[in-house]
């Protein structure tokens, strides 16, 4: 039998080797005594880093201009929990739209699950606000003031000199200023940019409570980006732990090609690595040095990995430097690396897609069928019908209606399927934007309009000449013996 080629031997060894996976029992940023291990990631560079920077700065631009964008007079996005008023792409939603909200949340969850099953934590590395702010803003400032990772280590370990005090003071002053701006930015997404600008212009003494709250929010953001950092991803955010149930061998993740890379060995110029049974990994630890969560991607997919691509750029740079092919660390699935199978849309992805399409269809239908008002008309319990002097029959009803628009709506009620009269008691139903109105009214019908003891009545809700919605209720009266 002919001897096996060296690359096949390495493939078999990589597949069958028993690897030490004790690293999965602990988080890379916490030591055995439970103390924090501070991470000093090397400043990354490369094509993926440039792409992430362009994408991240585009997201930051959209985030900062978002509160000032108006669609039909409404903000692009506002989540006003105080007034229970929610605006998405200029469309105003109220608590009465709870079903739409629930379907929206379910759709988002299914989308995240499908996206993760197919492409891993791509969102974390490219679009998550925690990663974008940390890597594109705060980390860049830190590099500019304190230098790269080696300089930062030396500065923190060195004595408290004037230079160190100056750099630390400048860095943290900038950090807190940016955190204060971020706090105000997120406040704009809660109460609106106009309200925040008005608060800023008014005397500080009028808003001590708000200023105190803003100080707390700014302190939280500052503490997160200045000190907590990657711990938000590794210990707080549950997304990393969800990978264990969402990812499979077909999911695209940032992966180290261990079949090609093992056995690891330092690079020697002019050496034929295949001839001495060495893999392409030159064990330079460049991928470890740039990792913002302090892991070794060569150990495989880990909950700390946020798919930031820094290790890909670092590895590609080293491979190019020593004349080896790039892509030792790349976007790939476990199945592609081990079995050389390309990415395929598997059955689980198809099932998620079907559920997602159904939810999107239902959500779209509810939004398109959504009316400007939501009205209930219920006959007052415990009250019988009344016979009026002119012989007509009346029932008393309780009316509750919500104006879902941001505009004032003068409403009137009109019977749609029978001839009769709607007589409001007290004030008219003139509702302000988002207002919940209550009232009472008599519905008055001639006896010849009755159909048994209970008659279905359809009431149209009008604003001017525009029919906003139709509401059904029942009308109780005497049996009409003359009607055939």
N, C-alpha and C positions, 0 to 999 in steps of 0.2 A: 504494500500500500504506500502510495506517495505521501511524503510528509506534508502536514498542513502548513499553509503560509502563515507568516508571523502575525499578520493582522487578524486572521481567524482565531489564532491562539489567544490573542489579547481579547477578542470579542468574547470567547468562551470563558476566559478567566474573569472578565468584568461581570459577566452574567452570573457566574456561579460563586463568586467570592462572597464570603460573609463579611459584611462591613460593620464597623463599630458605629452604632447609632445611639450611643449614650448621650450625644448632644441634644437629642430630642427630649430628654428629661429635664432640661433647664433652659432658661432664656439666656441668650448670649449677652445681654446687658446687665445681668445680675449674677454675682459670684456665689460660691457655695455657702457663704455666711449671710447671704441675702442682701449684700450691699450693692449699691449702684456701680456699674462699670461704665465710666464715661467713654463715649465713642468719639474718636477724632477721625472722621472720614477724610480721605485725601480728595482734593478738588478734582472732580471728574472732567473729562474732555473727550470729544469724539462726535460722530455724526448723530448718535441717539441723544446725547446730551444737548446738542444744538437743536434737534427737533423738539425735544421736551421743553427747552427754553422758549422757543417760538410759540409752542402750544400753550405753555403755562402763562406767558406774558399776555397772550391773547385772552385767556380766561380771566386774568386779573383785570385787564382793560374792561372786559364786559362786566365783571363784578362791580367795578368802581363807577361805571357809567350807567349801570342798570337802574338804580333808583331814580335817575333823571329822565329815563326813556318813558314816554307816554304813548299809550294806544287808546284812541278815542277818549282822551282826557284822563285815563286811568294809568297807574304805574305798570311797568312790565311785570313786576312781582312784588307782592306785599303779603305778609302773614301777620295780620294784626290780631293777636290773641286777646288783647284787652277789649276791643270792640267786636270781636268775633267776626271779623271781615277779612276775607281772603281773596287776593287778586292774582290770577295767573294769566299772563299774556293779555292783559287788559280786560279780562272777563272777571266780574265780581261774583264771588260765591259766599254763601252764608251757612250757618249751622243747619238750616233746612235742607241743604244739599248734601246731607251726611252720606247718602247712598253713593253719590258721585265720588265723595272723598274716600270712602271705603274701597270702591272699585279702583280708584286711582292708586291707592296704597298697594292693593293686591297686584295691580299691573306692574308697579314699580318693583315689587319684591320678585315677581316672576321674571321680569327683565334682568334684574341683578343676578338671579340664579342662573338663567340661561347664559348670560354674558360670562359669568364665572366658570360655568361648566365648559364653555367653549374656549375662553381666552384668559382664564385665571384672574389674577388681581391687576389687570391692565388699568382699571379705573384708579386704583390706589397710587400707582406710579406716575400716572399722567394727568389725572383730573381731580383727585381728592384735595380739598382746600388745605388740609393739614400738610400734605406733601408739597403742594404748590407754594404755599407761604413759607414753609420751612426751607426748602431747597432753592427756590427762586428769589427769595427776599432775604430772610434772616441769615441763612448760611452764606449768601453772597456778601452781605455786609460784614459778617465775621471774617471771611477770607480777606476782604479789603482792609480791615483794621488790624487783625492779629496775624495774618499770613496763613499759609497752608498748614496742614496737619502737624508737621514737625515743629514749626514755629509756635503753633498753639500749645503743643505739649510742653515745649521749653518755657513758654511764657507762664503757664499755669504752675509749673514746678519750681520756677525761679523765685527769687526774693521779691518782696513788695517794694519795688523801686518806683520813682516818679513816672517813668515810662509805662510801667505796668498799670499804675493807677490811672494814668491818662487814657490809655487804650481801653481799659475796662469801663471807665466812666463814660467815655464817648460811645462805646458799643451799647451799653445798657440804656443810656439816654436816648439813643436812636431807636433801640428796641421798644422802649416804653412809648415813645412818640408814635411809632407805627402801630403799636397795639391800641393806643387811644384812637387813632384814625380808623382802625378796623372795628373797634367798638362802636364808633359813630356810624360807620358804614352799615353794620348789621342792624343798628337801631333804625336806620332809614328803611330797611326791608321790613321792619315791624310797624312803625307808625307813619312812614312816608317821609320823603326828602323835604317836602315843604314844612312839615311839623318840626323836623330837626333843625332846619335853617332858622325857623322862627324862634325856637328855643335858644339857639346860639346868639341870635341878635338881641334877645330880651335880656334884662338885667339878671345877673347870676342869682340874686336874692329871691327871684321868683321861682327858681327851679332847684332848690337845694336837694330835694329828694332825688330828682333825676340826675343831678351831678354826682351824688353819692353812688347811685346805681351804676352810672357810667364809669366811675372810678373802680368799682368792683369788677365790672366787665373787662375793663382795660387791664386790671391786675391779673385776671384769669388768663387773658390772651398773652400777656407778657410772661407770666409764669410758665405757660405752656411752651412758647417758642424759645424762651431763654434758658429754661431748665428742664422741663418735662420731656420735650422733644419726641424722640422715637418711642418713648414709653406709652404715648397715646396710641401708637399703632400696635405695640406688642402686648400691652397689658389692659388697655381700656377698650379699644375697638374690637368688636366680636367678629369682624369680617375675616381676619386671619384664621380664627378657629373654625369658621364655616368651611374653609377649604377642605377639611378632612372629610366632609360629607358631600361636597359639591364637585371636587376635582376627581378625575379618574385618569387612566393611562392615556386617554385620547385628548385630554385638555392641553391647550397651548399655554406653556409657562416659560419663564426664563430658566433654562436648564443647562447644566454642564454635561457635555457629551463624554460620559465616563468610558464608553466603549473605545472612543478614539483617544481620550486623554490618559487613560491608565496604561501602564504603570507610570506614576509621576517620577520625574527626575530632573535635576538641574540641567540647564543647557550647556553643552560643550560644542564649541565651534568646530565644524567639519565632521561631526559625529553622525553616523547613520543610525538614528534612534531605533528604527524598525529592526535593524540587524541585531541589536543588543536587547531587544524586547522592551523598549521604552515607549511610552505613549507621548502624545504631543504636549501634555501639560508639563511645563518646565518648573513648576512648583515655585513661582516667583511671588505668590500671595498678592499680586496686584489687584485681583478681584476682591480680596478681603480688605485691603487697605482703603478702597473707595466705598465700601458698603456703609450706608448711613445707619444700618441697624446692627452692624458688627458681626454678621454671619459669614460663614464660608459656603458659598453657593455650590461648591463641589460636593458638599454633603447631601445635596438633593433639595427638593422643595421643603421649605420650612415656614412656619406661621409668621416669622419675623420678616420674611421677604415681601417687599411691597412692589416688586417688579419695576424698579426705577431705572433699569438698563445701565447703571454705572459700571457694573461688572462686565457687561458686554463690551463697552468701549475700552475699558482697561485691558481686557484679555485680547481684543483685536489689535490694540496697539502693540502689545508684547509679541503676539504672533507675527505681526508684520516686521517687527524689529529683528526677530531671529530667523525670518524667512520661512515660517510655517503658515499653512492656510488659516485664514480667519474662521470664525464661527464655532470655535471650541465651546464657547458659551453663547447661546443664542435663544431666540424664541423657538421652542420645539415642544413636542409632546414626548412622554415616556415611551410611547409605542413607536414613535418615529426614530428615537435614539436606539432603542433595544432591537426592534424588529424591522427597522427601515421602512415603515409604512407611512405614507403621507397623511395629512389631516383629512378626516372625513366627518361629515355631518351624521353622527350616530343616532340610534333610536331614542336615547334619552333627550338629546337636543331637539329632535323632531317632536317629542311629546311636550316638552316645555314650549316649543314654538306654537303648537296647536292651542295650548291653554292660553298663551300670551295673545294670540290672534283673537280668540274668543273674548278675552277680557277687553282688549282694545276695541273690538266691535261693540261690545256692550257699553263701554265707557263713552265711545263716540255717539252711540244712539241716545244715551241719556243726556249728553250735552246738547245734541241737536234738538231733542224734544223738550229741553228745559224752557220753562215759561218765565216771563218777567215777574209774575206773582205766583204765590202758592196759597190757595184759599180753601178753607173748610167751612161748610155751612151745615150746622147740626140743629135739628129741632130741639127746643128746650125740653129736657126730660121732665116728666110728671105733669105736663100741661096738655089739656085736651084742646081740640079745635074750638074756635069761637065763631058764632053766627052773628053777622053784622046786621044793622038795621035795614040795609038794602038787600039782605038775603044772601050776600056772598059769605064765603067761608074763609077764615084766616088761621094761619099757624104762626107761632112766634119762634124765631130762629136765633141762635148765637152764631156770629160771624167772626172768624179770625183769618186775617190775610197778612202776608208778608210781601213787601216790596223788595224784590231781589236786585233791582237796578240802583245805580248811584244817583238817580234823578227823582225829582218829585213826581208823583203820579196821582192825579185826581181820578178816583174810581167811581163807577156807577154799576148797578146791578140790573140785569134785564132778563126776563123769562124767555127761554129759547123754544121750548116744545109745547107750551100751553099759553093760552091768553089769560093774562092776569096782571097783577101789580106787585111791585116790591116797594114796601114803605119802610124807609130807614127810621129808626128811633134815635133822636139826639143828633149828634154831629155827622157830617158827611165823611166818607172814607177818602180823605185826602192825605196820602201817606208821603212822608219824606223818604229820601233814599235810604234803603236798608231798614226802614221802620216796620215794626210789627203793630198792626192795627186790630182793634177789637170793637165790636159793635153788635147791635141787635136790630132785627128787622122783622116785619110782618110780610108774609107772602099771602096775597089775597086772590082767591079764585072764585069764579062762578060755579054753581053746583053742576052745570052741564059739562064742566071741564074735568070733573072727578071720574076716576075709574076704579070703583070699589072703595074699600075703606082706606087703602093706601094708593097714592098716585105718585109715580115718578116725576120729579120736576128737575129740569136742567136750567141752571142759572148761568148766564154769561157775565163774565167780568170784563168791563169795558174801561178803557181810558180814552176819552174822546170818542172817535168812531172806530177805534181799533179794538178788536176782540183779543183779549189776552189769554183767557182760558175759559173752560166750561166746567162747572161743578154740578154733580148730581146729588140730589137729596130726596127725601120722601115727604109727602104731604098727606096728612090724616084728615079725613072728613066723614060725614055720614054716607051711607050707601045711597047712590043715586038710582032710585027705583024707576025713574022716567027714561033713563038712558039704556038703550038696547045694546 
